[in-house]
Amino acid sequence: ITTMAVLPANRRTGVATILLLELLQEARRGGARVATLDVRVRNVDAQSLYRSFGFAEVGRRIRYYDDNGEDALVMTTAELESPTQLEIEAALRTRTTERLAHA
């Protein structure tokens, strides 16, 4: 995943969850085995979202971001076709769809 962002006004609405679900589906269609991303160390909200998808920290890039020298955490999923990963995503899709239907 190169870049994913949600406007501040649209955060905590389920938009990021839907975007990431679709990105992971597209990755599978393209033959990807896992998904990997970088996230700012201070971006704990994004890290929480990624952890809810099964991403785990696997490394750190020191002074990765040019704008302020902040470190990046490297996070990756389990095998995208693994039963556990598919269950996580199915549960997130159901929960988010239900939430959006009642909004």
N, C-alpha and C positions, 0 to 999 in steps of 0.2 A: 504494500500500500504506500503510495508516494505522498499524497496529500488528501486529507479529508477535513472539512471544516463546516461548522454550522453557525449561522448568524447568532449573535448573543440573544436576540429576541426570540429565537426559535429553539433555544437550548431547553432541555428537560421536557420536550414535547414528544419524544419518540422518533424524531427525524434522524438523529445519528444512528439509532438502532436499526431503522429501516435501511439507511444507506449502507451500513456495515454488513447487514444480512445480504443485501444485493451484491455487494463487492465480493463477499465470500462465495456466493453462488457463481458469480462470473469467474472467479479464480478456479473453482472446480471445473467449470465448462472449458476453461483454458488449459486444464491439465495440472494445475498447481497441487502440490502435495500438502503444503502448509502455508500459512500466511505469517508474514513478519512485518513489524513496523517499528518506527522510532517515535518516542514521545518525550516531551520535555519533562525533566525531573519534577519541576514545580507544577505540572499540569495534572494534579491529582484527580480531577473530575474525569478527564479522558482516560487516565489509567484505570479508574474504577469501571468505566464503560468497557474497556478492553478486557479487564479481568472477568467481567460478567459473561464475556464471550469465550472464556477459556484461555485467553492469552496469558502467558507467564513470562516473567522477566528472565532473560537468558544472557544479558550482557549490558554493558554501559559504554557509551561513546563520550569520552572526556572532551569538554569544551567543543561540543559538536556544532552548536548553533552560532553562526557568525555575528548575529545582531548583539548578543550579550555574553557569549562564551559559555552558555549554560550546557550542562551535560544532557545527554539523551539516554533514556532507557531503551534497550532493544527488547521487544516482546514478540513472542511467537505462539502459535496455536499448536495443538496436537495435530495429528494427521487429519486433514479436512474430511476424509471419508470415514473416520473412526466413529463407531456408534456413540461414544461419549460426546464428541464434537457435534454430531448431527442432532443429538438429544438436546444439548445446550441451545443450539440455534432454533430448533423447533419450539422449545419452551419460550424463548425470547420472542419469536414471531407470534405465537399465540397470545402471549401477555400484551405485546405492543398493539396487535390488531384489536384486541378487546378494549384496550385503553383508548385507542383512537376512535373506536365505534361509539364509545360513551362520552366522548369529548364534545 
